[in-house]
Amino acid sequence: MKTNLHPTDYRPVVFSDDVAGFAFLTQSTAQTNDTIKWEDGNDYPLVKVHISSASHPFFTGEEKIIDTEGRVDRFKAKFAAAEARKVALASKAKKANAAKAKKANADQ
């Protein structure tokens, strides 16, 4: 087994999920410059997380469908534009065929 593989500089660190208003104190090697005064009155390094067990849908039982980029709307717009191009090309082809037929009749 390899020696000196695991870190040894564990220290108390507070992990905070600001969205859920949830924080916990644990041992970690995570590096940070932020600090926070904890419930026991001591200052500890602070690591901010975007999601935790207090806000993750798996643990909360809430299912949120977030369409931040408007994927559905973009798809519908793309589909509508393609349909409009299809109609425009069909109408253009119809006019071209009518013009050819008219010219052919005029030449005879």
N, C-alpha and C positions, 0 to 999 in steps of 0.2 A: 504494500500500500504506500502511496506517495506521502511524504511528510511535508508539513508546512503548506498544505493545500488550502485549508479553510482559514478564514479571517479570525483574528483573535481580539480585535479592538471593538468588541461589543460594548455599547453604552446605552443608557435609557434615552429613548427618542419618542416624541409625541407625533403621531400621525393624525392629521385633521382633514375631515371631509367638510368643507365650508358649506356646500350646498345643502347637506343634510343636517348640519350643526352637530356633527358627531366627531369625537376625538378619543383616542386611546393611547396609553403609555405602554411601551414595550421595549425590548432590547433590540438593537439594530446596529448595523455598520453604515447605514445610509448617511451620506455627507450632505450638510446643509448649512447655510449661513443664518437662517432665521431661528429665533428662539421664542418661547412662550412661557408664561408663568403658569404652572400647573396647579391643580387643586391642593396639593400639599405645600404650596408656597415657594417651591423651588423653580428655577429656570431650567428648561430643557430645550434641546434642539427640536425644531419643528419641521416636519415634512408634510407639505400639502398634497393631497390626492384628489383626483377628479371624481372618483367613484369608490364607494366602500360598501360593506354589507348593509349599512343603513340606507343606502340609496340605490343599490343594484336591484333591478327588477326580479331577479331570481330569488333574492332573499326577502324582498318586500311583497311579492305576489302581485305587483302591478305590472301590467304590460303597456308600454308606451311605444307607439309607432311614431318615430320622428322622421319627417321628410324634410330635413333642413335644406336640401338642395333642390327641392321641387322636382324630383325625378319623375313622378307621375305626370305632372304638368308638362314637363319637357317632352316626355314620350308622346302625350296627346298632341302637343303642338307639332312635333316632328311627323306624326302620322297624318295629321290634317294637312300639313304642307306637302307631303308626298302625294296625298290624294288630289290636292289642288293642281300639282304639277302633272299628274296623270291625266286629269280632265283637260288641262290646257294643251298638253301634247296631242291628245285625241282630237281636240277641236282644231288645232293647227294642221294636223294630218288630213282632217276632213276638208278643210279649206284648200289645202294644196292639191288634193285629189280633184276637188271641184274645179279648180283653176286649170288643171291639166286637161280635164274632160272638156271644159269650155274652149280651151285653145285647140284641142284636137278637133272639135266640131267646127271651129272657125277655119281651120286649115283645109278642111274637106270641101 
